[in-house]
Amino acid sequence: MTRIPTFGFSAFLGMLFLTERSQRTKIKKRLTPAKKGGIDYHLPFRQAARQLISDGRPLEEVITLLQRIKQDARRISAVNGIKQLAEWDLLQGSKPLKFDHALYKSPNGVFQVKFEPDMGLDIGGRYTAIHIWNNKAAINPTMTLSALTLLRSNYASMKGGPDNWAVLSTKDLTLYPYSATKELHVELAAVIVDKVEKMFLNIRSEISAPITRSVDEGEEFPDNPA
């Protein structure tokens, strides 16, 4: 049985924010067996966020643990993200909640998207599962809200699931909740999924297609010469 490629929610959003050419590159990597296991660049940050919010560890202690990260860019990103998160006013005096992840499967079973909550909060009377965006790239609000609509069926049928789910950007502490979505986001999500499925299928065909060469072929040129 063929394994269905699965995106984490931040990885899926990050791909949607790219140009089509870069999207194809990302998808091709998903379909090409890696020599080494993949690394979750933001895992230390996510672990630290849970320690800070769910476990109630002091900020200074969490930052000290993050200082062990060897890669400079990865360490700086995690530390800056945690400092920003600690300033979020909605965290102050809030009791943390825990929710299970939601898994969206595309209509033709071509790919999956996993929404993993980094924390849960009661926001305005709504139990909200929150995934944190701690990437350097600026977030695209329309794409983000559209992607959140993909989780509606999964969370609506989940026992003990949240009333709402959202993405929090540490860049400016802006929250993008599912409750802010409109019909246009649902429609855009359908277009996005159709496009991504087609790219997956096209690239899968390209990878599996045999390489042929004519007998009188001379020098081989790339499709997009520099």
N, C-alpha and C positions, 0 to 999 in steps of 0.2 A: 504494500500500500504506500503510495507516494505521500511523503510528509508535506503538510501544508505550511508554507512559510508564515511565520508569525511576527508581527511588528509590536514592539512596545509602543505605548501611546505617543510618547515624545518622539520616538524614531519615525512613527507614521506621520505626525505633524511636520517634523523636520523635512521629510521627503516631499510633502505637499507644498512646502514653501519654496522648493527648488524649481529651476527651469526644467522643461521636459527632458532635455538631454541629460541633465544631472539625475533626474528621476530614473531614467533608464539605466544609468550606471549603478545606482543604488539597488535597483531590482535585480540586475545581472549578478551583483555580488551575493544577493540572497539566494540565487539559483545556482551559484557556482560553489562546489564544496571547498571549504576553507582548509588550509593545511594545519592551522592552529585554531583552537576554540575562540569564538568571538569574545570581546571584552566589553562589558557594560561600563562605558566611560563615566556615567553619572551614579553608579552604584554606591560609592562611598558617601556621596551627598545624600542619597535617599536613606541610607542607613542612619546617617547623622540626623536627618530631619525627624525620623521616627524616634531616635533616642531623645531628641530635644522635646518633641511634642508628646508622644505617647508614654515614654519612660520618665519624663520629667527631669532629665539630666541638666545640670547647669550649663549655660552657653560656653563658659570658659573651658569646661571639661570636654565638651563635644569638639570644640576647636582644637584642643590639644591632641585629641585622637586623630583629627584630620591632618594635623601637621606631619603625620607618619607617611602620607602619600608621597611617593618618590618623584613622580612627574610634576614639574613645576606648574604647568598650565592646568592640569587636573586638580592639583592641590589648591591653587588660587581660586579656581572656579567654585570649588566646593566650600571653601572658607567664606568667600564673598557671598555666596548664596545663603549660607546658614546665618550670617550676620544680618542679611536683608530680611530673611524669614522671621528672625527673632523680633524684628521691629514691627511686624504686621499687627495692627491694632486688634484685629478680630481674634487673635490668639490670646490676648490678655484676659485672664479670668475664665477662659472657655474650658469646658471639660472635653477632652479628646474622645472621639468615637472611632470604632473600627468597622470596616466594611470589606467584604470579599471583592475580588477583582471581577470584571465583566469581560467576556470574550465575544467579540463580533466575528462572524464568519461570512465572507462575501457570498452573494447569491449562488455562484457556480462553484463554490468551494475552492477558489483559486488562492486566496490568502486570508489571514486572520489578523485582527488587531486586539491586543490585550490592554485594557485599562486597569492599571494597578494603583489603587488609592495610596497616597503617601500619608494621608491623615483624614480624619473625619471630624466635622464640627457641626454644631447646631447654629445655623445662620438664619436669623429671622423666623425661627420656628420650623425650618426645614433641615432635616438631617442630611448633610451634604458630604459626599465622598469627593476628596480633592486629590488630583494628580498635579505635581509641581513641575513647572517648566523652568529649568535652570540652565538654559542654553544661551550662548552668546548671540545667536540670531534673534532678530526682532520677531515677535509673534504676529501672525496674521489673524485678526479677530474673526473675520468671516469664515475662513477655512477652519479655524478652531471650533467655532460654534457648530459648523456643519458636521465636523467629525464627531462631536458629542452626541448628535442625534442618532448615530449608528448604534448607540448603546441602549436606546430606549426600550426595545423589546426585552433585552437581557435583564436589565435592572427592574423593569416593571414586573417581571415574573419571579424575581428572586425573593425568597423568604428572608425577611430581616434585612432587605436591601435598603439603600438610601432613598430619600424623597427627591433628592437632587444630586447632580454630579457636576464637577467643574474642573477647570484648569487654572492654576494660580501661577502667574509669571513673577519670578523673584526680581526681574529687571526693574519693574515699577510697582510691584505688589498689586497688580490688577487681577481681579477674579473674573473668569469667563464661565458662567454657569449655564447648564442646559436650560434652566428656566427662562433664559433670555433669548432662546432660539425662536425662530418664526418659520412659517411654511417655506419661505425661500431657502432657508438653511437645509431643510429636509430635501428639497428639490436639488440643491447643489450637491448634497451628499450622494444622491443617486447618480449624478453625472460623474462625480469623482470616483466612485466605486467602479462604475462601468469603464472609465478610462484606465484605472489601475489594473483591473482584470485583463483588459485587452493588451496592455503593455506586458504584463506577466506572460500571457499566452504567446505573444509575438516573440518575446525574448527567449522563451522556452523552446520555441520552434527554431530560432536562429542557432541556439546552442546545440540542439540535437541534429541539425541539418548537416549532411556530409559535405566536405569541402571538395569542390570540383574545379578543374583547371583545363582550359582549352589547349590543344597540342601546339598551337602557334603563338601562345601567350608569351609576351616579352616581359618587360619589367612590371612588377606588381605595384600599384599605387594605392594609397589609403583612400577611403571614401571622402575624408575631409582633410586634404593636404594643408600643411601649415603655411 
